[in-house]
Amino acid sequence: MPTEYFYECPSRAQRNPILLTQEDIAVGKCKKWTEFEIYGGVRHISPAVWNMKFLTHLHCANNSIQKIPPEIVQLECLTCLDLSNNKLRLIPAEIGDMTSLRDLNLAHNNIRQLPYELGRLFLLNNLYLKGNPLSQDILTILSEVPNGANPTQKLITSFLDNLPVDLVLSKENKHRSISPSKSRQLVRPHKHFNEDISRELSKEELERLSHLTTGVALQKVSSSHVPLITTPVHSVSVRVEENVQLTINRHWCRRENRIKRKKNWIYERRWPGGLPPLFPIIPSPIVVPRQSRTADFLSRTERLAHTPAYEIDKLTTTSPPQRPWITLSSGPRELPCASFTVMCYNILCDKYATRQHYGYCPQWALQWEYRKRGIMEEIKHYSADIIALQEVETDQFYNLFLPELRKNGYNGIFSPKSRARTMTEAERKHVDGCAIFYNSRKFRLVKENLIEFNQLAMANAEGEGGKQMLNRVMPKDNIGLAAILETTDAVWVDSKVGETGNQQLLVCTCHVHWDPEFSDVKLVQTMMLIHELRNIIEESCISLRPGCPGPDTNSIPLVLCGDLNSLPDSGVVEYLVKGRVSTSHSDFKDFEYKDCVSKLAACGLEGESFIHPFKLEQAHSSALMPYTNYTYDFKGIIDYILYSRNSMRPVGVLGALDQTWLNEQKVLGCPHPHVPSDHLPLVVELELSQSRRS
């Protein structure tokens, strides 16, 4: 155990107060202070201190303080809290909400137990506990840390992994439909169920449920997957039932700041209609004997590692309220028309889901075995006709997504990032890439195209900007994947078989470079993408109509989905939506790409602007979707669905997560036990009419 590092708190530097003279005050001088020290044998801290929300350091060492009230959480800017050499026995659980803390000194008190909520302090660098009668459980965790290492993160991780998910029997919120017309209604699956069993579990049943005793939620009630949204031609009335979830409620004893030792209960409730077959092993109520404190610290990650795959797949937690479906167009259809839904979703590749990136998420909720269930259920839940995915691991595409979605009537294509071509077969399995799935009843695949940005950079690295092309653009192995799909009669509304003919549709998914310091690379990659999409359309037009002069770029509708890693006010989005961007745009970072980029046929020059011929529109406005990426240090729009505005119109879009739920659940960021990726899926319903095509 690294006692010398863990227990000893380095002496803080002496602060030199500066007193303002009357002359200083008279001329308007002032002193901004963010540190506050309390000394002199104080027993109780004045409530006025909690109103000093500007404090970053609070020093209360060497007093006789016996209790810290929960109101300390109001000091949201606090980075250093020194409570050493006092008489504290308990630490309020609310301290876990002070996520700005970097240093917490609790040395020389009477603390035996610490609240699990400390696990939420994922930015904490140092936790000092010398001179406390710590429980054997905490000492056991610390004993696993090598000498000389900082055990703070080990302790924080253990607390976070075992932080009980405070779940209760709750009625799932209904969908909220924002619609100017009742002609489009929301469809949700529903089931009634009940059960009334009062008995204790057998030893075998307890063993099967042992991994649930620290708060992992039980299986969620669900029915067979059906489309979340439909757009009937005529007005329909859909009865929306309330779904109810059966979950664990851990009784917290806030006064003593620890979990009750005697029992955990799963509440009993009578349900109308009978218990579904999903709950054959869950009686109600259940009396689960409390395990020892040491066993309770066994992380959920370790428990999941010893849990059969079929049991892991049944695990889930209560979900947030359903995202609203927002109707954008209530006017009459231009019949006949093709109506289809599109999803864009960055699912967060397993190798990127690490504690270093997402320290606020429990390790067990970062595991792919846990997240893949939620991702797949979300994809099936919305049942979009076209699904564009990013960060799909090669092995997972072939062994999970493709076989699973084929069962639901999809077919798909995939390509890994460019670096896969230089790797061994074993290494290639873990490279992520892009995938497109399509409803095989409504579309058939005509052709697929891979767009490799590093290859295009090498091919166009001549003239002014060639050096930047080779040094900045070429090393990035991002890709785009395009597919020309052809409609079938099933996608057309109110048309006779064979009446509408076959309409081709170009669908593209892409993943642009992530680093904000390489905004020039993002913009150049986007220009390369547009250039290649234009070539694909022209080649397709020539093959369909040989000898036809001057193929029109907009003759084949385009749906462009992707994680562009660019904000709405960026050069990337400006170029795509407005069709032009200045050659001196700030995103180019004063690098001269003019000669290189102008060689791309689709990126012609008009004055001092790069232009392209596509007429694209963004499906989601920032008012409807304020963020598509939701992490601790970034919340914003970086994922997009764009469509050809001359041939299509959006009928409805999926709205954002309920902000009230995020606030109530104190969600610091995603991924989260309830949200399997750091990105939120985008869904839009598009309408393609024959009159618009012409």
N, C-alpha and C positions, 0 to 999 in steps of 0.2 A: 504493500500500500504506500503510495507516495505521500507520506505524512508531512514531510517538510514543505512540499509545494501546496498541498491541499489545505493544510491547517493554518499556515503562517500567512498573515496579511501584511504586505509591505507597508512600511510607514508612509503615510501620504505627505506630500510636500506641504510645508507651512504656507498658509495663505497670508499675504501681506495686505492688510486692509488700507485703503486710501480714503482719508477723510477730506471732504470738501470744505474749504474755508468759506466764510461769508462772502468774500470777494468772488470766489468761484461761482457760488450760487447766484450772486447778483448779476453776473454776466451770462447766466443761463447754462452753465456747465452742469452736467449730470453724470451719474455713474450707473451703468447697467450691471446688475449683479445676477448671477444664476446659481450661486452656492449659498447654502444656509447651514449654520452650525448651532446645535442646541447642547448646552452643557450646564453643569452645576447641580448634579444629583436630581434631575427632573424625573418625576414619576409618570406624568401624563403630558402628552403633546397637545398643545392648543389646537382646536379645530380650525383656527385661522390659517394654520400652516397648509392645510389641504387646499386652500384657495390660491396658493402661490403656484399656479400651473406653469409658470415660466421656469421653475427650478430644474436644473439638470443634476445637481449634487445635493444630497441631504446627509449631514453628518450628525448622528445622535449617539455617538459612542460615549462610554464612561458615565452612564446615568443609572437610574433605577427603574427604567420603563418595564412594565409588566405586560403590556398589551399594545398591539398595533391595530387600530381600527380599520375596517374595510375601506373607509374613505380615502386611504392612502392612494387608491387607484386613480384618484383625480389628478395626481402628479404625473401626467402622461408623458412629459418630456424627460423624466428622471432617467439618468444613465448610471448613476452611482448612488447606492444606498448603504450607509454604514450604521448598523445597529449593534455593533460589538460591545461587549462588557456591559450588558444590561441583565434583566431578570425575566426575559421572555421565555414562555413555555410553548406558545403556539404562534404560528405565522398564518395570517389570513389567506384563505384560498384566492381572494381577489388579486393577490400580488401576481398571480399568473397572467393577468391582463396588462401588466406593465411591461409590454414587449420591447420597450426601448432600453431596458436595463442591460448594462454590460458588466457591472461589478456589484455583487451583493455580499456584504460582510455580516455574518451572523455569529461570529466567534464569541466564545465565553458567555453563553447564555444557558438556559435550562431546557433546551429543545431536544426532544426525543424523536418525534415524528415530523416529517415535512409533508405539506400537501402535494398531491399529485399534480396540481395545477402549475407547479414550478416547471413542469415539462414544457409549458407553452413559452418559456423564456428562452427561445432557441438562439437568441443573439448573446446570451450570457457568456462572458469569457471566464469569469472567476467567481467562485462561490466558496466562501471561507466559513468553516464550521468548527474550528479548534475550540476545545473546552466545553463541548456539549455532550450530554449523555445519550449519544445517538443509539438508535435501536440496532439490533443485530442485522436486520434486513439491509439497512443502509450500509453498514460496515461490510456486509458480504459483497455488495455491489462494488464498493471501493477497493476491496481486496483483489478484484480482478484487473485493476489498472496497474500497468507496469510502473516501477519506480522511476521518478523523474518526469512522468507524463502528467498532463493536466486532467484530473478525473471529472472536471465539471461537466463536460459533454457526455461522458458515460452516465453520470447520474441523471442529467437532464433527459437523455434519450430513454433511460429506463422509466422515468416518471411519465414521459409523453406516451410511450408504448403501452403503459398500463393506466393511462388516464381514462377513467370510466366515461363511456359515452352516455350522457344523461338522457336516456330514452324513456318515454312514457307512452301509454296507450293514447294515441292521438288520431283524430280524423284528418285524413289527408285533404288539403285544400282543393276546392274545385278549380277547374280551369277558369280563367277570366278571359272572355272573348271580347275584344274591342272591335265592334263591328257596326257600321252604319246600316247594315241590312241583316235581316234574319234569314237570308237565302243561303248563307253558308254557316254551318253549325259544326260544333266540335263533337267528335265521336271518341268515347273512352270505353275501355273494357270494364266490366263490373261483375262482381260475384258476391253472393250472400254466403255466410258461413256461420256456424256456431259450434260450440263444444262446451261441455260441462263435466269435467273430470276432476275429482278431488282425491288425490292419492300421492304418496311419496314415490320418488323414482327408485328403481332398482339400482343395484350397484353397476350393472352393465350400462344402463341409461345415463347414470351420472358420469361414467367414463366417456361416453359419447358426447356429452354436453360440457365436459370439463373446460374446453377451450372457450366457452361462452361466459364463464363466471366472472370475467373481469370487464364485462360490458360490451363485448362484441354483440351486435344485434342479431336476433334470430332472423330466419328466412322471412322475406317480405311476401305478403299475399299478392299473387299476381295471376292473371289469366293468360290464355294464349295470346301471342303477339298479333295485334291488328294495327292497321294504320292509325296514327294519332289524329290525322286530319283527313277529311274528305271534302270535296267541293261538289255537292250535288247540284244538278241544274235547277231543280225545283226546291222550294222551301220544304224542309223537313224539321220535325220536332224530335229532339233526342233527349231522352231522360238521362241525366247525369247522376249516377249513384255515388255515394260516399264510400271510398275505400278505407278500410281500417287495418292498421298494422299492429301486430302483437310483438312487443319488444321488451327488453329487460329494463327495469327501473332500479337503479342502484340507489339505496337510501343513503343519503349523505347526512352526516351529523356535523353541520357547519360549526356548531358551538365548540365541539371538541376537535374539529378540523381533521377528521379521519372517518373512514367508512365503518359503519356498525359491524361488529364482529360476529354477531349471532347468526344472522340469516340473510340470504338474498331471496327475493321473491319475484316470481313472474305473476303478475296480477291475473285474477280471474275475471272473465266477463262473458256474458251470454251473448251469442251472436245469432241473429235470425237466419235460418236456412241450412245450417249444417256446416261442419268444418271441412274445408277442401282437403284433397289428398296430399297437399303439400305439407300438412302438419301431422303426420302419423306419429311422430316421436315427441310432440310437445304437449304434455298435459297441462292443466291449469286448475289450481295453482301448483307451482313447483316449489318444493322446499329443498334448497341446495345448501348443504353444510358449508360453512365458511372454511376455506382452506387456511393453512398457516400463513403468516405474513411473509415468510421467506418464499413459499411457493407462489404467493400472489405476485411476487416481483419477477417471476419467470415471464419473460416478455412474450407478447402475442406473436412476435416474429418467430420465436422458437417454437411456440405451440403450433403455428401454421405450418412450420417445417415438418412437424410430425403428424399433421392432419391429412387424412386421405383426400385425394383430389376431388372426389365426388362430394365430400363434406365441405371443402373450401368453396366449391361452386355454389353451394346453397347459402353461403353467408352473404349478408348484405346489411346495410344500416338504413334507418328511416331516411327517405329521400326528402329533398326540399319540396316546397309547393311546385306543382306543375307550371312550367313556363307557359305564358299566354300565347294563344294563336291570334295574330292581329290581321284582320282583313284589310287589304289595301284598296281593292277595287270591288265596288258593289254594282257596277253597271252591267248591262246585258252582255252575254258572250257574243263574239263574232263567229257564228257557226258556219261551217264546221271548224272546230279548233282542237288542237292537241293540248292536253293538260297533264302536267307531270311535276313532281316535286324533286328538289335537289338538296343534298346535304353536303356541307363542307366541314371536315372535322380533323384537327390535329390531335391524335390520340395519345401523345407523349410516349415515345419509345422507352422501353424498359431501362436501357443503359443510361438514359438521361435522368431517370427518376431516382435521384440520390439525395441523401441527407445534406450534402454540401449545397445543393441547389434549393431544396425544399425542406429546410430544417424544422419548419412549423408543422409538418405532417408526420404522424406516427410511422415508424418503419413498416409496420404490418400493412398499413394502408397504401404504402408506396410499392409493395410487392406486386409483381405482375400477376401472380396467381389470384390476388384479390382484385386488382383493377380490371383485369380483362373481362370479368363477369359484368361489371357495371358498364364498360364500354360496349360490349356486345348487346346488352339489354337496351342500351340507349339507341343504338343503331337500329335494332329490330323494332323498338317502340315507335319510332317515327316512320319506319318503313318507306323511306324516300325511294323514288324510282331510279335516281342516279345518286351514287354515294362517292364523294371524292375525299380520300384520306391522305394524310401526311404522317410521317414518322412511323410507318408500318415496318416492323422488323421482318426480314426475308423469311425466316423460319416460321414466324407467326402468320404470315400471309398464307403460306402453303398448308400449314397444319391446323390453323384455327379459323381465320377469316374466310378463306375460299370454301372449304368444306362446310362450314357452318352456314354461310349465307347461301350456298347452293341449295341447301335444304329449304330455304325460303324463296326460291325462284330467282336467284341472282346468278350472274356470271361476272367474272372480273378479270382485270389485267393488272400487272404490277411491274415495277422496275426499281432496283436498288440504286443508291447514289453511286456516282462514278468510281469511287475508290474500290468498290467491290471487284472490279475487273482485275485488280492487282493483288487480290488476296487469295488465300487457300480456300478450299471448299468449307472447311470448318469455321474459318473466320468470316466468310461471306454470309453465313447464316444469320449473323448478328448485325449486319448492316441494314440500316433503315432506308426506306424509300417511299414512293408514292403509289397509290392504288386507286383504281376506278372500278366500281361495281355498278351494274345496270340491271334493271328488271328485264329478264329475258323474254317475258311475255309482251312487253311494250317496245323493246328495242332489240336490234341485232347489231353485232359488231361488224363494221365494214373494214376498218383499218386502224392500226395503232401506231403511234410514233413516239420515240424517246427523244427528249431535248436535253442535251448535256451542255451546260454552260461553259465548262472548262474547255471542251473541244471547240466550241464556237469562238471562245476567246483566242485560242491559238490560231484559228483560221483567219481571224481578222486583226491580228496584232501587227499591223503595218502602218507606217506613216506616223503622224502626230498622235500620241497617246498609246503607241504600241508598247512602250515600256510599262505603263500602268496596266495595260491589258495582261501582260505576262506576269507582273509582280503582284498585282492586287486581285485581278478577276480570275485568272486561270487556276490558282491554287484552291479556290473554293469549288467543292464538288457537288453543288446543288443541281437539281434536275427539275424538269417538267415532264409530264406524261399526258399525251393527247390521244383521243379516240374519236374516230368518226363513227357515229351511231346512225342507224336508219330506223325510222319509226315503223311500227306495225299498226294494224287496224285497231288494236286494243287501246292505244293511247289517244285516239281521236274520239271526240264527244259528238254525239248526234250525227253520225255519218254511216252510210251503208258500207258493207264490206267491199273493199276495192275502189271505193269512190274517191278517196282522198289521195291515193298514190303513196309513194314512199318519199318521205322528207328526210334529208340528211341533217345531222346536228353534230357540231364539233364541240366536244367536251374536253376540258383541260384541267388538270390539277398540278400545282407546282409548290415548291418550297424554296423561298428566296433566303439568301444569307441573313443571319440573325444580328450580327454585331452592329450597334449604332455607329461605331467609328468607321464603318465601311459603307456609308450611305451611297457613295459613288458606285460601289459594286452592286448594290441592290438595284439602282436605277439602270445600270448597263445590263444586268441580268434580265430585267423586265423588258428592255428594248430587244434583246436577243430573243426572248420568248415570243413577243409580238411578231418579230421578223419570221420566225419559224412557223407560227400559226398561219400567217399569210401564205407562206409557201405550201403548207399542207392543203389549204383551201384551193389554191390555184391548181395544184396537181390533181386534186379530186375533181375540180370542174373540167379540166382538160380530159380526164379519163372518162367522165360521164358524157361530155359533149365535145368530142374530138373535132378540131377545126374551128371551134367557136373563138372568134377574136376577143382579146381583152377580157378574161374572166373577172367577174366582180367579186371583190373581197367579201362583201356582205351578202353574197348569194347563198351562203351556208350559215345559218345562225350559230353563234358562239356562246357557250357558257363557260366562263373562266372562274375556277375556284382555286383558292390557295391561301397558304400562310405566307403573306408577303412581308411580314416583319416590318411593316411600314405604317405610320400613322396616317390618318385621313388628310393631313395638311402636307404630306411629304411629296417629293417629286415623283415617286413611283405612282401614287394614286392620281396625282394631277395629270401625269402622262396618259394613264389608262382611261380616265373618265373624260378629260377635256380633249384628248387626242393630240396634245402638244405639250412641250416643256422647253423652257429656255435653255440654250446652250451654256448659259452662265448661271444656271440654277445653283443655289448654295449646296445642294446635295452632291454636286460633282466635286466639291472641296477644292476648287481651283485646279483640278487636274484636267488636262486637255485631251478629251476623247473624241473630238470633233471629226477627225479624219477616219478613225476606226469605226465609229458608230454610223457615220453617214454612208458607209459602204453597205450597210444592211438595207435591203431594198425597201422594207416596210418603214424604215426610220429616215425618211427623206428630210431635207432641209427646206424650210420656208422662212426666209429671212434669217432671224437668229433663233429659230426654234426647231427642235426635232418634232416631226409629226408622224402620225400613223392613220390609216384609213378606216379602222374599226370605229363603230359608234357604240360605245359601251356605257352601261348605266349600272350603278351600285344598287344591289337589292335591299340592303339594310342601311338605313340612315342612322346617324349617331343618336338621334332622339329615340329611336326604337331599340337600339342595341348600343348602350354606352361603352361596353367593353366586350371583347371576345377572348381576351387573355386576362386572367385574374390571379395575380401572385401577390406576395407581400410587398415587394418594392416596385411593382408595375401593374397598372390596371388600365387597359386601353384597347383600342380597335386595331388589330393587325391581321385579322382574317377577313376574307372578302369573297362574295359571290357576285360576279359581274355578268351581264347578259347583253345581247344585241338588242338595243332599244327599237330598232326599225322593224324587227320581226317578232318580238316577244313583249309581254307585259307581266309584271308581278301581280299575282292575285292575293297572296297573303304571305306573311313571314312569321317565324317563331320569335317571340320576344325574349327579354332578358330574364335572368334569375331574379327572384324576388329579393330586393335589397333589404326589406324588413327581416326576412329569414336570415340573410347573411349577417345582419347586425345582431339579431337575437342569439344566433348560434356562435357569435364572436369568431367568425371565419376570417382568419388572417390571410388566407390565400388558398389557391388550389394547386395541386391536388389536395383532396380532403377526404375523410372517410365517406362523405356523401357524394363527392364529385371526383371521378376517376382521372381526369386530366387537368392540366393547367389551362387548357383552351376549352371554350364552350362550343358545341356544334351549332352551325348555322343551318337553317332550313328555310327554303322559299318554295312557293308554288308558282310556276310559270305557265303562261298560256301562249301558245303559238297558233295563230290563225292563218288560214289560207289567204285571206284578204291582205294581211300584213306581209305575207311572203311575196305576194305579187307586187 
